């Protein structure tokens, strides 16, 4: 073995790119989750505002306006349910991405280990070759009278 095989470096780079891609995907999912949670909070606040009866002392609202407020409050709850489903989907995607990240990181470490192993083998091979050459040189010197 004279030199390190280039395939390990390429494979390690590909594995690192996969790790980076999944980390970027996780960052996007985290941002999406935060956005959905903020939306859910706003919807719940709106629902709370519309579900609350008008304060005493204000002008009495008519039957139509009261029904509209209730209908709007129900629509807000429907939206909250939809956002909850979206949050569940994002959380599932995050779990899947985290599992993928673990696998990609394991693959990257495996490629790194293989590359280091190959480098070690090359160094050991070179060291053996150098020792052999030195031994041969010493033997030649001894045989030609240089060792006395």
C-alpha positions, -999 to 999 in steps of 0.1 A, spaced: 0 0 0 17 32 -12 -9 58 -7 -43 63 10 -73 55 -11 -91 86 -22 -125 69 -20 -127 72 18 -123 109 17 -150 112 -9 -173 90 10 -167 109 42 -174 142 24 -207 128 11 -216 116 46 -208 150 60 -229 167 34 -258 144 43 -254 153 80 -254 190 71 -285 186 49 -304 169 77 -293 195 102 -306 223 79 -339 203 75 -342 201 113 -336 239 116 -364 245 91 -387 221 109 -379 238 142 -387 272 127 -420 258 113 -429 243 147 -423 276 164 -444 295 139 -472 270 142 -471 272 180 -472 310 178 -502 308 154 -519 284 178 -515 309 207 -529 338 186 -559 317 176 -566 307 212 -563 343 223 -587 354 196 -611 326 206 -610 337 242 -618 372 232 -647 362 210 -661 336 233 -662 360 262 -697 377 265 -697 415 260 -689 434 292 -717 448 313 -726 484 305 -718 481 268 -744 485 242 -764 453 239 -756 433 208 -783 419 187 -791 382 182 -773 382 147 -741 396 161 -741 372 190 -746 343 166 -718 357 144 -695 359 174 -702 323 183 -698 311 148 -665 329 145 -653 314 178 -662 279 165 -643 286 133 -613 296 154 -615 263 173 -616 245 139 -584 264 129 -568 255 162 -575 218 155 -560 222 121 -529 238 135 -527 210 161 -526 185 133 -499 205 115 -479 206 147 -482 168 151 -470 164 115 -440 187 120 -431 169 152 -433 135 134 -411 149 106 -387 161 133 -385 127 149 -379 111 115 -352 137 107 -335 132 140 -334 94 134 -319 102 99 -294 125 115 -283 97 139 -279 73 110 -260 99 88 -237 108 117 -230 71 123 -222 67 86 -199 97 87 -180 83 117 -177 50 100 -162 66 69 -139 87 90 -128 55 109 -122 37 76 -101 66 63 -81 67 95 -76 29 93 -64 32 57 -40 60 66 -26 39 95 -21 9 72 -3 31 47 20 45 74 27 10 87 34 -3 52 58 25 46 75 19 79 79 -18 71 93 -10 37 118 15 52 129 -11 78 133 -37 51 154 -13 30 175 -4 60 180 -41 68 190 -48 32 214 -19 32 229 -31 65 232 -66 51 249 -53 19 274 -32 39 282 -62 62 287 -85 32 310 -61 15 332 -56 45 317 -24 58 304 -39 90 339 -47 105 
